[in-house]
C-alpha cells in the first residue's frame, strides 16, 4: 500500500478497532493511539538532512522501497514517517508499505536475530534485487535495546528509553545509516 493508504488503514484502526482482531486488545490499541501521535508529529516536523536530500534527488533509476511495519510498532512510529519524508518527492522511488502480520508475510525473509522485528526497510533496484536492508531500528539504539533486554529490564523502561532516544536523535542516525548502506 502507499503511505497515504497506510495512513487511511491506521486511521480506520483507531476509528473502528473492533474490526481488527489485534486492536480488540486494549494494550495494542493504546500503542496504536500513541504511535499515531508520534507519527503525525514526525510527518509535520521531520526534515531530511541536506546529504539525504542530495542523495535521494540524485536517484535517477527506478527503485522500490518496501517498509514492513504495523501501527502498533513503537519503532515504526518514528522511522516510517521519516523514511516517507526522505523519498516522497522522488518519482523514481516507489514506497510500498506492507503489514508484517498480513500476507504475503515478506518479513519471513528478513528476520532479525530469528525474530520478526519491525520496521524493516528493503530497498530494491529496478529489476527487484535487494540493494540494501535496514531495520528494525538504528544500530546505536539496537545495542541499547539488546543490552536492556539482556539485563531483563522491564518493558516499560525499555519503551521509555527508546522513545527518548528517538526524540533526541531527531532522525539523524537512520539517515546516516541509510546513506552508508547506499553509497
Phi and psi in degrees as a GROMACS rama.xvg file:
@    title "Ramachandran Plot"
@    xaxis  label "Phi"
@    yaxis  label "Psi"
@TYPE xy
-74.6255  169.794  UNK-2
-62.491  -41.7258  UNK-3
-62.0758  -40.0134  UNK-4
-65.1944  -36.6344  UNK-5
-62.2311  -43.2665  UNK-6
-61.5314  -39.3761  UNK-7
-64.4109  -45.9161  UNK-8
-58.9742  -46.6869  UNK-9
-60.0846  -47.5875  UNK-10
-61.701  -36.4866  UNK-11
-66.3925  -37.3171  UNK-12
-60.103  -44.761  UNK-13
-68.6293  -34.5468  UNK-14
-79.5375  -32.7889  UNK-15
-137.857  62.0664  UNK-16
-60.3965  -24.5982  UNK-17
-64.0386  -18.5745  UNK-18
-77.6436  -12.7476  UNK-19
-122.277  117.154  UNK-20
-51.712  -49.1997  UNK-21
-60.4338  -35.8374  UNK-22
-87.9786  3.04721  UNK-23
-71.8996  -20.8128  UNK-24
-78.8981  116.773  UNK-25
-57.497  -34.5101  UNK-26
-62.9576  -46.0479  UNK-27
-66.2407  -36.8229  UNK-28
-63.842  -40.3509  UNK-29
-65.5035  -38.8592  UNK-30
-58.4375  -46.7671  UNK-31
-62.4422  -41.8331  UNK-32
-61.6857  -46.2217  UNK-33
-64.1955  -40.4206  UNK-34
-68.2873  -33.354  UNK-35
-60.4726  -43.2217  UNK-36
-63.8805  -46.4626  UNK-37
-63.1873  -45.9021  UNK-38
-63.1829  -43.0135  UNK-39
-60.8777  -39.7024  UNK-40
-62.9707  -43.9005  UNK-41
-66.3347  -37.7574  UNK-42
-60.0689  -39.5123  UNK-43
-77.3261  -36.6347  UNK-44
-107.39  -22.5879  UNK-45
-75.0521  129.82  UNK-46
-125.266  119.022  UNK-47
-58.3989  151.192  UNK-48
-65.4089  161.577  UNK-49
-61.4788  -38.505  UNK-50
-63.5058  -42.1533  UNK-51
-67.306  -42.1237  UNK-52
-59.6928  -45.0041  UNK-53
-61.2348  -44.3623  UNK-54
-62.3262  -51.2492  UNK-55
-64.2293  -41.3627  UNK-56
-61.7576  -28.4393  UNK-57
-82.2171  -5.05506  UNK-58
-76.0991  117.247  UNK-59
-115.748  -11.0815  UNK-60
-98.1487  153.5  UNK-61
-61.835  136.331  UNK-62
-135.431  150.971  UNK-63
-119.944  112.316  UNK-64
-102.907  117.754  UNK-65
-109.635  127.3  UNK-66
-113.627  121.955  UNK-67
-96.2569  125.301  UNK-68
-155.824  -178.239  UNK-69
-155.096  147.636  UNK-70
-60.3705  -25.1294  UNK-71
-77.3036  -10.8927  UNK-72
-80.6316  118.331  UNK-73
-65.0039  -40.1975  UNK-74
-63.6806  -39.6118  UNK-75
-64.4301  -30.7355  UNK-76
-59.7455  -24.3464  UNK-77
-95.3627  -52.8625  UNK-78
-71.3945  -42.2119  UNK-79
-62.0131  -48.9168  UNK-80
-66.7063  -29.3191  UNK-81
-67.1499  -44.6034  UNK-82
-60.554  -45.032  UNK-83
-57.0703  -47.2451  UNK-84
-63.0424  -31.6125  UNK-85
-67.3237  -38.7178  UNK-86
-110.272  -8.56019  UNK-87
-58.7049  -26.0292  UNK-88
-94.5498  0.467314  UNK-89
-105.036  109.648  UNK-90
-67.3321  -10.6146  UNK-91
-80.2719  -12.2072  UNK-92
-105.594  118.512  UNK-93
-95.6645  112.039  UNK-94
-94.6327  120.309  UNK-95
-119.537  122.198  UNK-96
-96.5486  125.291  UNK-97
-121.223  139.715  UNK-98
-83.782  133.323  UNK-99
-60.5865  -40.2998  UNK-100
-95.4221  18.1435  UNK-101
-129.905  154.835  UNK-102
-58.7188  141.513  UNK-103
-96.191  15.8797  UNK-104
54.5258  47.1819  UNK-105
-58.187  -27.5425  UNK-106
-56.1264  -28.9701  UNK-107
-59.7514  -22.0903  UNK-108
-93.1923  -2.14248  UNK-109
-137.641  53.881  UNK-110
-73.8753  153.879  UNK-111
-115.792  114.35  UNK-112
50.3021  38.3611  UNK-113
82.6695  -2.22274  UNK-114
-111.23  163.753  UNK-115
-91.8578  49.6098  UNK-116
-68.4976  137.553  UNK-117
-132.69  161.281  UNK-118
-76.6806  157.592  UNK-119
-131.82  127.286  UNK-120
-107.396  126.592  UNK-121
-117.36  124.068  UNK-122
-109.451  120.13  UNK-123
-116.597  149.232  UNK-124
-79.9103  -174.726  UNK-125
-64.2799  -19.8321  UNK-126
-104.588  10.0259  UNK-127
89.0444  11.0871  UNK-128
-87.5231  138.28  UNK-129
-64.6925  125.537  UNK-130
-93.0925  -37.3463  UNK-131
-159.633  151.773  UNK-132
-132.496  133.174  UNK-133
-134.842  148.176  UNK-134
128.777  169.483  UNK-135
-89.475  -9.55179  UNK-136
-155.34  163.392  UNK-137
-55.6088  144.614  UNK-138
-53.3458  -45.2837  UNK-139
-59.8737  -36.6313  UNK-140
-75.0807  -34.0247  UNK-141
-61.1941  -40.583  UNK-142
-63.8362  -43.0474  UNK-143
-60.6101  -46.6212  UNK-144
-57.9918  -49.0696  UNK-145
-63.8464  -39.0522  UNK-146
-65.0321  -46.7655  UNK-147
-63.6462  -39.6676  UNK-148
-65.2814  -43.7386  UNK-149
-63.883  -30.5974  UNK-150
-83.8784  6.39781  UNK-151
56.4869  37.6011  UNK-152
-69.0603  146.184  UNK-153
-59.29  144.302  UNK-154
-57.8927  -34.5854  UNK-155
-62.9821  -38.1227  UNK-156
-66.8829  -41.9825  UNK-157
-62.4601  -48.0766  UNK-158
-58.0148  -44.8463  UNK-159
-63.0853  -42.5038  UNK-160
-63.3373  -44.5617  UNK-161
-62.2105  -46.0362  UNK-162
-62.8772  -41.9404  UNK-163
-63.7331  -41.4012  UNK-164
-59.9614  -48.2713  UNK-165
-59.0802  -43.6843  UNK-166
-64.2284  -40.2993  UNK-167
-70.8159  -37.3282  UNK-168
-72.9506  -32.6799  UNK-169
59.4605  28.2702  UNK-170
84.087  9.69915  UNK-171
-69.5028  -47.7691  UNK-172
-63.4706  -43.9341  UNK-173
-61.3693  -40.7106  UNK-174
-66.5777  -43.3005  UNK-175
-60.2875  -43.0354  UNK-176
-68.0292  -42.2799  UNK-177
-64.9892  -42.1325  UNK-178
-61.4771  -41.8072  UNK-179
-64.1182  -38.7891  UNK-180
-68.075  -35.4092  UNK-181
-96.3367  -13.7365  UNK-182
